[in-house]
Amino acid sequence: MAAGKIFASVGTHPQPFDRLLKELDAVAARHSEIEFFAQTGNSGYEPKNFGFEKFLGGKEYDMRMAWADVVVSHGGAGTIINALLGRKPLVVVPRLKKFGEHTNDHQLDLARALEEKGKAIAVFGIGDLEKRVLNAFSFRPNLESGRRGLVDRIAFFLEAGK
């Protein structure tokens, strides 16, 4: 595996996403050739194997997005849109209601739709995160067609999640 850089963002949602951060921390411990950085939001878990900030200002967020070779994101529209606009390989890990990470499972539907369209790699079982992240370095997202359609679909899922 060649060296690379991963920016992970769990957004600003009020519920924590410790499940993703813990697993990403374990992946980082096994892959010193990869540099990781995360925006951890309202999560309580603090990674031990990579740098993080709870919240990033706009300039720092943009800098981290540009710096990254791969973006790992919760199923939130902001990070997803920024990664796609930046033409970054994207790994989407949906927040799930059963783990107290969101109020419903709309991020699951969005992750499925993005993967079906070839725009992202989705992780439906956290144990698959390492394999999916490593595959992302050679993944090229399908950026053709429906930018408008994608934005409309994301908006639909966001409205459904309220």
Steps between C-alpha positions, in 0.01 A plus 500: 500500500640837400502791739194722498293749693148454635270775627205373702202716592203413717339839444330716761203277583425515875521122554848340523649265242750320722449168316662642186780680682597194710519277193692761300743533792558124492562516123747785551688293760554227238594735213780738591553567128170691496461840663158559653326812628141527625238758579329318789206730569289414803657157545651415837768265369843656449722316248839388628665429165430817304437870536153645535299808580142496623394774257688666215456850368421537130858562387642211702222269377572598138873451557447151645267408214762613243780323694326162503540220249186332642207637701315291758163647591184438691196507272467878529438709192759770569806276507368282219441796269839654582681172434322450168561859392867451594506179294614302803452127547233479767421235762158553659415343836136569583399592852247249633207552733559170684837633626357836605687676219193658339124522545432272200684305228474738204881504466485129417282573196729781387811281533330227294401747229852646478657156472247386237589806289874434537552828683621357831599184682248420773575319826198314635688296760769682699725194475530572126641849554868408464454312174278774358740778601797321343300441180408868488856601405442346156129587475398763247154639573253526217459874466305484177139597460255606755675753717159664518339162551745412776440829677123445471533147639713616790245774574223238496686283754570800720134596505403140575739504796332792674 
